[in-house]
Amino acid sequence: MAASYSKVNGKFRVTFEYGKAEDGKRIRKFKTVDTEAEAIKLKTEFDYNQQRGMLVMKNEFTVAEHLERWMKLYVEENCQETTAYGYRNIV
């Protein structure tokens, strides 16, 4: 995960790399700014936040959908039945 920028048609395009999705495709977001200084600032902020583990990827999951997915992919595979039962009641 990293950020980079390049000049495109007189403007600067900043690319934010968030890693790979479950299907193996890269997750990238783009932002176009007018000056190189703005591009450098965005790149620096992204890299700083990434190094400190502060990046949060925006997605289209609701909290309920995320919790259901977590229950299925993590809890059912890694927790005892009584723990899973307790989590199900909370969720």
N, CA, C and O atoms as a GROMACS GRO file, in nm:
protein
  364
    1MET      N    1   0.084  -0.117   0.000
    1MET     CA    2   0.000   0.000   0.000
    1MET      C    3   0.089   0.124   0.000
    1MET      O    4   0.179   0.138   0.083
    2ALA      N    5   0.062   0.211  -0.092
    2ALA     CA    6   0.138   0.335  -0.101
    2ALA      C    7   0.060   0.433  -0.187
    2ALA      O    8  -0.042   0.399  -0.247
    3ALA      N    9   0.111   0.554  -0.191
    3ALA     CA   10   0.051   0.655  -0.276
    3ALA      C   11   0.157   0.703  -0.375
    3ALA      O   12   0.277   0.696  -0.348
    4SER      N   13   0.110   0.751  -0.488
    4SER     CA   14   0.200   0.807  -0.588
    4SER      C   15   0.123   0.915  -0.663
    4SER      O   16   0.000   0.924  -0.654
    5TYR      N   17   0.197   0.996  -0.737
    5TYR     CA   18   0.129   1.098  -0.818
    5TYR      C   19   0.201   1.114  -0.951
    5TYR      O   20   0.320   1.085  -0.964
    6SER      N   21   0.126   1.162  -1.049
    6SER     CA   22   0.182   1.186  -1.181
    6SER      C   23   0.109   1.304  -1.244
    6SER      O   24  -0.002   1.339  -1.204
    7LYS      N   25   0.174   1.365  -1.341
    7LYS     CA   26   0.114   1.480  -1.410
    7LYS      C   27   0.036   1.429  -1.530
    7LYS      O   28   0.088   1.355  -1.613
    8VAL      N   29  -0.090   1.470  -1.538
    8VAL     CA   30  -0.177   1.428  -1.647
    8VAL      C   31  -0.253   1.552  -1.696
    8VAL      O   32  -0.331   1.611  -1.622
    9ASN      N   33  -0.229   1.589  -1.821
    9ASN     CA   34  -0.299   1.703  -1.883
    9ASN      C   35  -0.291   1.831  -1.800
    9ASN      O   36  -0.390   1.902  -1.786
   10GLY      N   37  -0.174   1.859  -1.745
   10GLY     CA   38  -0.155   1.983  -1.671
   10GLY      C   39  -0.199   1.979  -1.526
   10GLY      O   40  -0.180   2.076  -1.453
   11LYS      N   41  -0.258   1.868  -1.484
   11LYS     CA   42  -0.301   1.852  -1.344
   11LYS      C   43  -0.225   1.734  -1.285
   11LYS      O   44  -0.155   1.663  -1.357
   12PHE      N   45  -0.239   1.715  -1.157
   12PHE     CA   46  -0.169   1.606  -1.089
   12PHE      C   47  -0.268   1.504  -1.038
   12PHE      O   48  -0.364   1.536  -0.968
   13ARG      N   49  -0.244   1.380  -1.075
   13ARG     CA   50  -0.331   1.269  -1.037
   13ARG      C   51  -0.261   1.189  -0.927
   13ARG      O   52  -0.152   1.135  -0.947
   14VAL      N   53  -0.326   1.182  -0.810
   14VAL     CA   54  -0.272   1.109  -0.696
   14VAL      C   55  -0.342   0.973  -0.692
   14VAL      O   56  -0.465   0.965  -0.696
   15THR      N   57  -0.262   0.867  -0.683
   15THR     CA   58  -0.314   0.730  -0.677
   15THR      C   59  -0.290   0.676  -0.537
   15THR      O   60  -0.177   0.676  -0.488
   16PHE      N   61  -0.397   0.629  -0.474
   16PHE     CA   62  -0.388   0.569  -0.340
   16PHE      C   63  -0.406   0.419  -0.353
   16PHE      O   64  -0.511   0.372  -0.400
   17GLU      N   65  -0.306   0.343  -0.313
   17GLU     CA   66  -0.311   0.196  -0.320
   17GLU      C   67  -0.354   0.143  -0.183
   17GLU      O   68  -0.287   0.168  -0.083
   18TYR      N   69  -0.464   0.068  -0.179
   18TYR     CA   70  -0.516   0.014  -0.054
   18TYR      C   71  -0.492  -0.137  -0.040
   18TYR      O   72  -0.539  -0.197   0.056
   19GLY      N   73  -0.419  -0.196  -0.131
   19GLY     CA   74  -0.395  -0.340  -0.124
   19GLY      C   75  -0.478  -0.414  -0.227
   19GLY      O   76  -0.511  -0.361  -0.333
   20LYS      N   77  -0.512  -0.539  -0.193
   20LYS     CA   78  -0.588  -0.623  -0.287
   20LYS      C   79  -0.719  -0.667  -0.226
   20LYS      O   80  -0.730  -0.687  -0.105
   21ALA      N   81  -0.819  -0.682  -0.312
   21ALA     CA   82  -0.950  -0.731  -0.272
   21ALA      C   83  -0.945  -0.883  -0.261
   21ALA      O   84  -0.845  -0.946  -0.297
   22GLU      N   85  -1.052  -0.939  -0.213
   22GLU     CA   86  -1.059  -1.084  -0.199
   22GLU      C   87  -1.043  -1.157  -0.332
   22GLU      O   88  -0.993  -1.269  -0.335
   23ASP      N   89  -1.084  -1.093  -0.441
   23ASP     CA   90  -1.072  -1.156  -0.572
   23ASP      C   91  -0.934  -1.134  -0.635
   23ASP      O   92  -0.911  -1.178  -0.748
   24GLY      N   93  -0.843  -1.068  -0.564
   24GLY     CA   94  -0.707  -1.049  -0.612
   24GLY      C   95  -0.684  -0.919  -0.688
   24GLY      O   96  -0.570  -0.886  -0.720
   25LYS      N   97  -0.790  -0.845  -0.716
   25LYS     CA   98  -0.775  -0.718  -0.787
   25LYS      C   99  -0.725  -0.610  -0.691
   25LYS      O  100  -0.759  -0.608  -0.573
   26ARG      N  101  -0.642  -0.519  -0.746
   26ARG     CA  102  -0.591  -0.410  -0.664
   26ARG      C  103  -0.703  -0.310  -0.633
   26ARG      O  104  -0.790  -0.284  -0.716
   27ILE      N  105  -0.699  -0.256  -0.512
   27ILE     CA  106  -0.794  -0.154  -0.471
   27ILE      C  107  -0.721  -0.021  -0.476
   27ILE      O  108  -0.628   0.004  -0.400
   28ARG      N  109  -0.765   0.065  -0.568
   28ARG     CA  110  -0.701   0.196  -0.586
   28ARG      C  111  -0.808   0.304  -0.592
   28ARG      O  112  -0.917   0.283  -0.646
   29LYS      N  113  -0.775   0.418  -0.536
   29LYS     CA  114  -0.860   0.537  -0.546
   29LYS      C  115  -0.775   0.647  -0.605
   29LYS      O  116  -0.653   0.648  -0.588
   30PHE      N  117  -0.838   0.740  -0.673
   30PHE     CA  118  -0.767   0.847  -0.742
   30PHE      C  119  -0.824   0.983  -0.703
   30PHE      O  120  -0.943   0.996  -0.674
   31LYS      N  121  -0.738   1.083  -0.702
   31LYS     CA  122  -0.782   1.220  -0.681
   31LYS      C  123  -0.697   1.310  -0.769
   31LYS      O  124  -0.575   1.293  -0.776
   32THR      N  125  -0.760   1.405  -0.836
   32THR     CA  126  -0.690   1.498  -0.923
   32THR      C  127  -0.686   1.636  -0.855
   32THR      O  128  -0.788   1.686  -0.807
   33VAL      N  129  -0.567   1.694  -0.852
   33VAL     CA  130  -0.549   1.826  -0.792
   33VAL      C  131  -0.476   1.917  -0.890
   33VAL      O  132  -0.419   1.870  -0.988
   34ASP      N  133  -0.478   2.047  -0.863
   34ASP     CA  134  -0.422   2.145  -0.955
   34ASP      C  135  -0.270   2.163  -0.943
   34ASP      O  136  -0.203   2.191  -1.042
   35THR      N  137  -0.216   2.149  -0.823
   35THR     CA  138  -0.074   2.179  -0.804
   35THR      C  139   0.003   2.058  -0.754
   35THR      O  140  -0.053   1.966  -0.693
   36GLU      N  141   0.132   2.061  -0.781
   36GLU     CA  142   0.219   1.953  -0.732
   36GLU      C  143   0.227   1.955  -0.580
   36GLU      O  144   0.239   1.850  -0.517
   37ALA      N  145   0.221   2.073  -0.521
   37ALA     CA  146   0.226   2.084  -0.374
   37ALA      C  147   0.107   2.011  -0.311
   37ALA      O  148   0.123   1.943  -0.210
   38GLU      N  149  -0.012   2.026  -0.370
   38GLU     CA  150  -0.130   1.956  -0.320
   38GLU      C  151  -0.112   1.805  -0.333
   38GLU      O  152  -0.148   1.729  -0.243
   39ALA      N  153  -0.057   1.761  -0.446
   39ALA     CA  154  -0.035   1.618  -0.469
   39ALA      C  155   0.063   1.562  -0.367
   39ALA      O  156   0.040   1.454  -0.312
   40ILE      N  157   0.170   1.634  -0.341
   40ILE     CA  158   0.269   1.590  -0.242
   40ILE      C  159   0.207   1.583  -0.104
   40ILE      O  160   0.233   1.489  -0.028
   41LYS      N  161   0.125   1.681  -0.070
   41LYS     CA  162   0.058   1.682   0.060
   41LYS      C  163  -0.033   1.560   0.076
   41LYS      O  164  -0.029   1.493   0.179
   42LEU      N  165  -0.114   1.531  -0.024
   42LEU     CA  166  -0.203   1.415  -0.018
   42LEU      C  167  -0.125   1.285  -0.007
   42LEU      O  168  -0.161   1.196   0.070
   43LYS      N  169  -0.018   1.274  -0.085
   43LYS     CA  170   0.066   1.154  -0.081
   43LYS      C  171   0.129   1.136   0.056
   43LYS      O  172   0.130   1.026   0.111
   44THR      N  173   0.182   1.244   0.112
   44THR     CA  174   0.246   1.240   0.243
   44THR      C  175   0.147   1.201   0.351
   44THR      O  176   0.179   1.118   0.437
   45GLU      N  177   0.027   1.259   0.349
   45GLU     CA  178  -0.076   1.227   0.448
   45GLU      C  179  -0.116   1.080   0.439
   45GLU      O  180  -0.130   1.012   0.541
   46PHE      N  181  -0.134   1.031   0.318
   46PHE     CA  182  -0.173   0.891   0.299
   46PHE      C  183  -0.064   0.799   0.353
   46PHE      O  184  -0.093   0.705   0.427
   47ASP      N  185   0.062   0.826   0.316
   47ASP     CA  186   0.173   0.742   0.363
   47ASP      C  187   0.186   0.746   0.515
   47ASP      O  188   0.211   0.643   0.578
   48TYR      N  189   0.170   0.863   0.574
   48TYR     CA  190   0.177   0.878   0.719
   48TYR      C  191   0.069   0.794   0.787
   48TYR      O  192   0.097   0.718   0.880
   49ASN      N  193  -0.055   0.808   0.739
   49ASN     CA  194  -0.166   0.732   0.798
   49ASN      C  195  -0.150   0.582   0.777
   49ASN      O  196  -0.185   0.504   0.864
   50GLN      N  197  -0.097   0.543   0.663
   50GLN     CA  198  -0.076   0.400   0.634
   50GLN      C  199   0.028   0.342   0.728
   50GLN      O  200   0.010   0.231   0.778
   51GLN      N  201   0.135   0.414   0.752
   51GLN     CA  202   0.242   0.365   0.840
   51GLN      C  203   0.194   0.348   0.983
   51GLN      O  204   0.246   0.263   1.055
   52ARG      N  205   0.097   0.424   1.025
   52ARG     CA  206   0.046   0.418   1.161
   52ARG      C  207  -0.081   0.334   1.174
   52ARG      O  208  -0.141   0.328   1.281
   53GLY      N  209  -0.121   0.270   1.065
   53GLY     CA  210  -0.238   0.183   1.068
   53GLY      C  211  -0.369   0.259   1.084
   53GLY      O  212  -0.464   0.206   1.140
   54MET      N  213  -0.373   0.381   1.036
   54MET     CA  214  -0.492   0.465   1.054
   54MET      C  215  -0.578   0.475   0.929
   54MET      O  216  -0.672   0.555   0.927
   55LEU      N  217  -0.550   0.397   0.827
   55LEU     CA  218  -0.631   0.403   0.706
   55LEU      C  219  -0.757   0.320   0.724
   55LEU      O  220  -0.753   0.206   0.772
   56VAL      N  221  -0.866   0.376   0.685
   56VAL     CA  222  -0.993   0.305   0.688
   56VAL      C  223  -1.048   0.309   0.547
   56VAL      O  224  -1.074   0.416   0.492
   57MET      N  225  -1.066   0.193   0.489
   57MET     CA  226  -1.117   0.185   0.353
   57MET      C  227  -1.267   0.204   0.354
   57MET      O  228  -1.340   0.132   0.423
   58LYS      N  229  -1.315   0.301   0.277
   58LYS     CA  230  -1.459   0.320   0.264
   58LYS      C  231  -1.514   0.204   0.183
   58LYS      O  232  -1.454   0.161   0.085
   59ASN      N  233  -1.628   0.154   0.225
   59ASN     CA  234  -1.690   0.047   0.148
   59ASN      C  235  -1.841   0.061   0.153
   59ASN      O  236  -1.894   0.156   0.210
   60GLU      N  237  -1.906  -0.032   0.095
   60GLU     CA  238  -2.050  -0.023   0.085
   60GLU      C  239  -2.120  -0.121   0.177
   60GLU      O  240  -2.239  -0.150   0.159
   61PHE      N  241  -2.048  -0.174   0.276
   61PHE     CA  242  -2.109  -0.263   0.374
   61PHE      C  243  -2.175  -0.182   0.484
   61PHE      O  244  -2.123  -0.078   0.526
   62THR      N  245  -2.290  -0.228   0.528
   62THR     CA  246  -2.348  -0.171   0.649
   62THR      C  247  -2.282  -0.239   0.768
   62THR      O  248  -2.214  -0.341   0.752
   63VAL      N  249  -2.301  -0.186   0.885
   63VAL     CA  250  -2.245  -0.248   1.005
   63VAL      C  251  -2.303  -0.388   1.022
   63VAL      O  252  -2.230  -0.481   1.057
   64ALA      N  253  -2.431  -0.403   0.998
   64ALA     CA  254  -2.495  -0.534   1.012
   64ALA      C  255  -2.434  -0.635   0.915
   64ALA      O  256  -2.409  -0.750   0.953
   65GLU      N  257  -2.412  -0.594   0.792
   65GLU     CA  258  -2.352  -0.685   0.693
   65GLU      C  259  -2.209  -0.722   0.733
   65GLU      O  260  -2.167  -0.836   0.717
   66HIS      N  261  -2.135  -0.625   0.784
   66HIS     CA  262  -1.999  -0.653   0.828
   66HIS      C  263  -1.999  -0.753   0.943
   66HIS      O  264  -1.918  -0.846   0.945
   67LEU      N  265  -2.088  -0.734   1.038
   67LEU     CA  266  -2.093  -0.825   1.153
   67LEU      C  267  -2.134  -0.966   1.110
   67LEU      O  268  -2.081  -1.064   1.163
   68GLU      N  269  -2.226  -0.978   1.018
   68GLU     CA  270  -2.266  -1.109   0.968
   68GLU      C  271  -2.149  -1.178   0.898
   68GLU      O  272  -2.125  -1.297   0.916
   69ARG      N  273  -2.077  -1.102   0.820
   69ARG     CA  274  -1.960  -1.156   0.749
   69ARG      C  275  -1.854  -1.199   0.849
   69ARG      O  276  -1.794  -1.306   0.834
   70TRP      N  277  -1.830  -1.118   0.951
   70TRP     CA  278  -1.733  -1.150   1.055
   70TRP      C  279  -1.773  -1.277   1.129
   70TRP      O  280  -1.690  -1.363   1.157
   71MET      N  281  -1.902  -1.289   1.159
   71MET     CA  282  -1.950  -1.410   1.227
   71MET      C  283  -1.921  -1.534   1.142
   71MET      O  284  -1.874  -1.635   1.193
   72LYS      N  285  -1.949  -1.524   1.014
   72LYS     CA  286  -1.932  -1.640   0.927
   72LYS      C  287  -1.785  -1.673   0.901
   72LYS      O  288  -1.745  -1.789   0.910
   73LEU      N  289  -1.705  -1.571   0.869
   73LEU     CA  290  -1.567  -1.595   0.828
   73LEU      C  291  -1.470  -1.610   0.944
   73LEU      O  292  -1.371  -1.682   0.932
   74TYR      N  293  -1.496  -1.545   1.056
   74TYR     CA  294  -1.400  -1.552   1.165
   74TYR      C  295  -1.453  -1.633   1.284
   74TYR      O  296  -1.391  -1.730   1.326
   75VAL      N  297  -1.565  -1.591   1.338
   75VAL     CA  298  -1.614  -1.650   1.462
   75VAL      C  299  -1.642  -1.799   1.447
   75VAL      O  300  -1.598  -1.878   1.530
   76GLU      N  301  -1.714  -1.838   1.343
   76GLU     CA  302  -1.750  -1.978   1.326
   76GLU      C  303  -1.627  -2.068   1.305
   76GLU      O  304  -1.631  -2.186   1.337
   77GLU      N  305  -1.519  -2.010   1.253
   77GLU     CA  306  -1.397  -2.088   1.227
   77GLU      C  307  -1.299  -2.088   1.343
   77GLU      O  308  -1.222  -2.183   1.358
   78ASN      N  309  -1.300  -1.984   1.426
   78ASN     CA  310  -1.194  -1.967   1.525
   78ASN      C  311  -1.238  -1.966   1.671
   78ASN      O  312  -1.153  -1.963   1.760
   79CYS      N  313  -1.367  -1.968   1.698
   79CYS     CA  314  -1.414  -1.957   1.836
   79CYS      C  315  -1.489  -2.082   1.879
   79CYS      O  316  -1.543  -2.157   1.797
   80GLN      N  317  -1.490  -2.102   2.009
   80GLN     CA  318  -1.567  -2.213   2.066
   80GLN      C  319  -1.717  -2.185   2.046
   80GLN      O  320  -1.757  -2.070   2.026
   81GLU      N  321  -1.796  -2.290   2.051
   81GLU     CA  322  -1.940  -2.277   2.027
   81GLU      C  323  -2.006  -2.182   2.127
   81GLU      O  324  -2.094  -2.104   2.089
   82THR      N  325  -1.964  -2.188   2.253
   82THR     CA  326  -2.026  -2.099   2.353
   82THR      C  327  -1.992  -1.952   2.324
   82THR      O  328  -2.076  -1.864   2.343
   83THR      N  329  -1.871  -1.926   2.280
   83THR     CA  330  -1.832  -1.789   2.244
   83THR      C  331  -1.912  -1.743   2.123
   83THR      O  332  -1.964  -1.631   2.121
   84ALA      N  333  -1.923  -1.829   2.022
   84ALA     CA  334  -2.001  -1.795   1.902
   84ALA      C  335  -2.146  -1.769   1.938
   84ALA      O  336  -2.208  -1.677   1.884
   85TYR      N  337  -2.201  -1.849   2.029
   85TYR     CA  338  -2.339  -1.830   2.074
   85TYR      C  339  -2.356  -1.692   2.138
   85TYR      O  340  -2.454  -1.622   2.110
   86GLY      N  341  -2.262  -1.655   2.223
   86GLY     CA  342  -2.267  -1.524   2.289
   86GLY      C  343  -2.258  -1.410   2.188
   86GLY      O  344  -2.331  -1.312   2.198
   87TYR      N  345  -2.168  -1.424   2.090
   87TYR     CA  346  -2.155  -1.323   1.987
   87TYR      C  347  -2.282  -1.311   1.905
   87TYR      O  348  -2.325  -1.201   1.872
   88ARG      N  349  -2.344  -1.425   1.871
   88ARG     CA  350  -2.469  -1.422   1.794
   88ARG      C  351  -2.577  -1.346   1.868
   88ARG      O  352  -2.652  -1.270   1.808
   89ASN      N  353  -2.585  -1.366   1.998
   89ASN     CA  354  -2.686  -1.295   2.078
   89ASN      C  355  -2.660  -1.145   2.079
   89ASN      O  356  -2.754  -1.066   2.075
   90ILE      N  357  -2.535  -1.106   2.085
   90ILE     CA  358  -2.501  -0.964   2.085
   90ILE      C  359  -2.529  -0.902   1.949
   90ILE      O  360  -2.584  -0.792   1.940
   91VAL      N  361  -2.490  -0.971   1.843
   91VAL     CA  362  -2.509  -0.921   1.708
   91VAL      C  363  -2.657  -0.916   1.675
   91VAL      O  364  -2.695  -0.876   1.565
   0.00000   0.00000   0.00000
